[in-house]
């Protein structure tokens, strides 16, 4: 399970939305898979 915790009312802040977008990107998913060999699971919806 992937959790990003933010202060109530900040869910739609541009910085938070940018972070979520990056964490969901194929490039980051591939980096996590290559670097951590299953010890860390990439963000999924």
C-alpha positions in Angstrom: 0.0 0.0 0.0 1.3 3.4 -0.9 0.3 6.4 1.2 1.0 10.1 0.8 -0.2 12.0 3.9 -0.9 15.7 3.6 -2.5 18.2 6.0 -6.2 18.4 5.5 -7.1 21.0 2.9 -3.8 20.6 1.0 -4.8 17.6 -1.0 -5.0 19.6 -4.3 -2.0 21.9 -3.7 0.1 22.1 -6.9 3.2 20.7 -5.2 1.3 17.7 -3.9 -0.2 17.0 -7.3 3.2 17.3 -8.9 4.6 14.8 -6.5 1.9 12.3 -7.1 2.3 12.7 -10.9 6.1 12.1 -10.6 5.6 9.1 -8.4 3.1 7.6 -10.9 5.5 8.1 -13.8 6.9 5.2 -15.7 10.4 6.5 -15.3 10.2 6.5 -11.5 8.5 3.1 -11.4 11.3 1.7 -13.5 14.0 3.4 -11.3 12.4 1.9 -8.2 12.2 -1.5 -9.7 15.8 -1.4 -11.0 17.3 0.1 -7.8 15.4 -1.7 -5.1 14.8 -5.1 -6.7 11.4 -5.7 -5.1 12.2 -4.2 -1.7 10.3 -1.1 -2.5 7.0 -1.2 -4.5 6.3 1.6 -7.0 3.2 3.8 -6.5 0.1 2.4 -8.1 -3.5 3.7 -8.2 
